Amino acid sequence: MRNVAIVAHVDHGKTTLLDCMLKACLPADHKKENQVEDGDNRERVMDHNPLEKERGITIVSKVTALKHSSTAINIVDTPGHADFGGEVERVLDMVDGVLLVVDAYEGVMAQTKAVARKAIGLNLLPVLVLNKVDRPGADEARCGEVESDVFDMLDTMGATEEQLDFPTLYCSAKNGWCVREHPGDTVPSANMQPLFDALISRIPPPRCAPGAVDSPMSMLITMVGHDEHLGVSVTGRLYTGSASEGVAVQALRGSEVLSANMKVIKIERTSGGLNKQRLGADESILAGDIVTFMLGHSAEMVRPGDTIAAAKSDVQAIPPPRVDPPTVSVTMKPSSSPLAGREGTKFSAADIGKRLRAEARTNPAIELEVIYAGADKSKELGVEVRARGELQLGVLLEQMRREGFEVDVTPPRVLTSVGDDGETITEPWERVVVDVDTEYGGAIIAAMSDRGGTLEEMTGSASGTTQRLAFLAASRSLFGLSRSLAEASKGTAIASREVHEWRPRSAVTVADSAKPALVSMADGKITAHALSALEARGKLFVIPGEDTFKGMVVGTYNKGGDKDLEVNPVREKKLTNIRAANNDENIKLTPVIPLNLEEVLGTLRADETVEVTPSKLRIRKV
């Protein structure tokens, strides 16, 4: 048996690589059933969440199992975006090695370093997979540079000699081939055998403490799910002992016994993608395996990081993995908009709090603090939600709006902490890496300088057409960064971020990057006649026929400064008894780009809030 995680920077091909591995191992008669056949159906089998399919990114870590020859392999697919780093941190304790996937052309990126640092710290053995070798520019020389960069990166992180002695494979997951040497101009045939050979020879079988198999059962919970009929499910690695269906278990958190009266109703293993397979009544699992226990509705209190152990045993709770703290927070509360209650089905603070507590039970990277009306805490007003970035908050809000919620969300703020001396206030600083065409390098440097960022590194590609710029900047200065970089580079910049360190909070003030707003001064239906006169004032968010109200933001004001402009978007054309050719039907308005949740969160001003409904995003002044 082998336990391995696939880790990489976002869009370097982790999930596509796993598709190829699944296809290589599944029997022919199962390929169609498991959607890993040739063509579109085999793409991103592990991305089952609708948001993952739509955005093309992995949001939640997932476990699957496959069998190659006589070796069973448990594989964990992990997110590549820094905002979902908590998903990576909580699963690495389950595995004994990692497939470190790196784009052969782009090379080491911010999240590559973040996940590699975690793996090295846990003494996991890496296998380097240079993916997308078929890309233009990913020639043998470039691949050699990337391999050297990875070696230097791991060495700087304090990797051991064994960890630095990693094998390197050259792969095109899109085309289904992997080789031990750079293929040059030849096109290898579809074959993933070298990857399996390297994985099995490099990564050791599950490492268990002496006598672990004969000890009482214990499992560290890594993932928590919920089934309407069977209740709570927990997924994790069995550290000691063995387990089978029907055994009595207890839940531990530190020195506390959460519940001493639970039973394993069913044991499942996920294989061939996301297909659940129930273990037979006479089957048992041994220490080192990764499986799912169904524990019933009596296990609602368990969380990731808790321990499931044999009942009436003296097993100690397994130390939970360390998850980096959140860096930003927003407050979510019931909508107080004049248009509240028109679309959603869940409006109250109790509904919002219940939903967020359910999220926090399964996601250790999110923290909550309930806001009450008075000292007696008898009435909830809202919930402060702490997360790792705007993208994580945006995904959570998108899930909630699809479930029928209507919520008001305040502008995000960066969290601070108290230093080791108990007095110094520290704040997160991030390393921002931007790949951009050389002609826009100066504009990117200027945009980051306006945010208080300092240029740490500048490297150019061999062709001289692109640059990689690395900056350090305070997290509080980076809200709305994506839009600023897109404007500065005409949409060509690709940026990645990771929290680099926590520094004493500086006195440097950060200029507000959000533009002043066009604010409605009236209630009613928006008219095309009114919008035609407002287009010259700025970028509009609304279309004719929409409802508006006094204080609602209908667009951005393109004039400099920080003063908003009040406008009347419901003004109608005055009627006369004179026939005119230029009636409203001839008005042509510029198409409106729909508001994006993450962009809205990043550009909200201090005196604004955003109302999130199942179909609308409305910004208003408060």
Disulfide bonds with the S-S distance in Angstrom:
none
